[in-house]
Amino acid sequence: MGEPRTKLTRERVLRTAITLADASGIESLTMRKLGVELGVEAMSLYNHVASKVDLLDGMVDAVFAEIELPDPEYDWKTAMRDRAISARAVLARHPWATALMDSRSTPGTATLRHHDAILGTLRGAGFSIPLAAHAFSAMDSYIYGFALQEAALPFRGEEEAAQVAQAIQARFAAGEHPHLTELTVEHVLQPGYDYGDEFEFGLDLILDGLERIHRG
C-alpha cells in the first residue's frame, strides 16, 4: 500500500499556492495548477477556499502573518524600524505579494492585527490620529515601493550588478554620462555592493523626519 495522502486543509492549500506564486508569479497561479500540485481535482479546493478571490485573500493574509509585529518592549521608532525591515525581507521572499498587500476588500485576521499593532504603537507613543495616519502611509509607501523596485532590478547580487552596469556603460561613449559613470565606478562596482543596503538609509530618513514632527 502507498503512503496515506496528507489531509487537505485550508492552510495547506494556501501554503502550496504561495509556493507556486513564489516560483512562477501570481499570474500563472490557477485553481487547476494548484489542484495538480496538491494531487486533487480543482473542485476539491472549493471545500477550503470559496473562490479565487478568497484564495488570494488568504495568501495575502498568510504573508502579513510572516511580518514581525512591532515589539511593545521597544520605543516606537525602534519598533517601526524593525517591523519595516521584517516587511521588506518578507516581500523579498514573496515578490508577487507587494502589489496585493493593501488591495483586499476583505482583509484577514493577520492583516487587521498587523495594521492595528502599528497604529497602536504610534498612538501609544503620543502620535495624534492624523500624524499616525501620515506615518503609516509614509512608511508603507516606502516599504512597498522599495520592494517593487528591488524586485524589478535586472540583477541579483554583486556579480550580476557589476555585469549589468558594465554592459550599460559599454553602450555610451566615454564622458557622455559623467555622473552615471561616477556612480557606477565609485559605488555600484565597489566590493560588497548590494542595492538592498539602500533600504535602511531611506527608512531612517523617514523615521527621523517623523520623530522631528512628533517632538515639534
N, C-alpha and C positions, 0 to 999 in steps of 0.2 A: 504494500500500500504506500501511496505517496504521502508526503508531509501534509498535515492539515492546513487548509487555507487560512491565512490571517484574517480575522474578522474585520469586515469593513465598517469603519466609523467615520463620523464627520471629520474628526481630527486627522485621520489617515488620508481621507480624500483631499483635505486642504493642504497637508504637508506634501503629498505627491504632486498636486497642482503647482505648488510653489517650486518644487524641484524642477518640474518641466519648464516653468516660466523662467527660472534662473538659467537653464541650459539653452533654451531656444527662443525666449522672448514671449511676452504675453499674447502677441498677435497670433502665434502659432498654437496656442492652447485651445483645444476644443474638447467637448464632452466625450467625443468618440476616442480621441487620443488618450484622454485621461482614463477612460474605461479600459482601453487596451493595456495601459501601464499597470492598472490595478488588477487586470485579469478578470474583468466583469463586463457585462453589457452596459452600454451607456445609460440605458433606462434605470439600471440599478442605482446609479449615482443619485437619482432624484429622491431616493429614500433618505438621503443625508444632506443634500442641498436642493433647495426648492427650484433653482433656476441658475443660469449662467451669472446673472446679477448677484444672486445670493452667494455663489462660489467666489466671485471677485470680492464681495463684501467680507467674506470670511478670510480670504487670503490677505487682504489689506489689514484686517484686524490682527491676524497672526503676526504680521510684520511689525505692527505697532507694539505687540507684546514682547518683541525682542529688544526694544529700545529701553534702556535703563530709565527708570523714573527718577526725578530729582530727589536727592537724598535729604531728608528733613534734618539730618545732623549737620549739614553744611550751610554756610551763608548762601544767599540767593545767587550770587554771582558764580561761585564755585559749582553750585548745583546745576545752574543753567549751562555752564561751560561743559561739565561732564555729560550732561544729557545731550547736548549738541554733538559732542564728539562721538557718543554712542550712536546717535541717529545717523550720522554720516557713515559710520562703519557698517551699520545695518543696511543702509541704502546701497552701499558699495557691494554688499553681498546679493542684494535683490534690486538691481538697477531698473527693472520693469516697474517697480512699485512707486517710484518717485512721483510720477505724473498722476498716480491714483490716490495718494495718501489723504488728500483732503477733498476728494471728489465724490465720496459716498454719501448718499442722502439718508442711508440707514446705518450709521456707524455702529460698530460693535462695542462690546464691553471694554476691551483693552484700549480701544481708541478713545473712548469717553474718559476712562480712568487716566490715561496719559494726559489728555488736554486739561482735565480738572486738576491734576497734580501740578502742572506747570503754572496754571492760574493761581492755585492755592499757594504755591511757593512765592510768587510775586506779590500777591495780596498780603500774605503773612509778613513780607518784608516791608510793607507800608506803601507799595505801589497803589496809586489810585486806579479805579476801574479803567479809565481811558488810557493811562500810561501802561497798565498791564496788557491791554489790547494792542497798543502800539508795539510793545516789547515782543509779545508773542508773534505778531505779524512780521516784524523785522527779522527776528531770529529764524523763523521757519522759511521765510522767503530766501534768506541767505543759505540755509542748510539745503533746501530743495534745489535752489539754483546752482549751488556748487556741485551737488550730486549729479545734476543733469549735465553740467559742463564737463565734469570729470569723466562721466560715462561716455561722452561723445568724443573724447580725445582720440586721435588716430594712433595712439601708442600706449603701451603698458610697460612701466618700468624704465630704469635709467638707460639701458642699452637701446631700447626701441625709441625713446625720446631723442637720443643722440642721432640715430639713423634718420628719423623723420626731419629733425632740424637741419641736418646736413643736406638732405635731399632738397629741402625748400631753399636753402641758401644757394644751392647749385643752379637754381632757376633764374637768379638775377645777377647782374654784373657787380663786380666789386665796387663798393662805395655807393651803390644805388639806394640801399635802405640802411643807412648807418646805425640808426637806433635799434632796429631789429637785429642787426648783426652784433651790436654791442651786447644786447640782452642775451642772445643765443650763446655767444662766446664766453661772456663773463658770468652767466647764470645757468642756462639750460645745460650747457656742455661741461659744467663743473662736476667733479666726482661727488656722488651721493645725491644728485638732483632727484627730487621727487615732487611732482606737481601737487600732490596731496598735502605737502608741507605748507602750502599757501592757505589752507583752510583755517588753521588756528590764528594766523595773523589777522585775517578779516574778521573772524569771530571775536577776537579780543577788542578790535576797534568798535564793534557794535556794543559789546558789553561795557566797555569803558565809557562810551557815549551815554548809554542808559544809566550808568552809575552817576555820571555828572548831572543828568537831568533829574534823577531821583533825589540827589542830595540838594539840588538847587532850590 
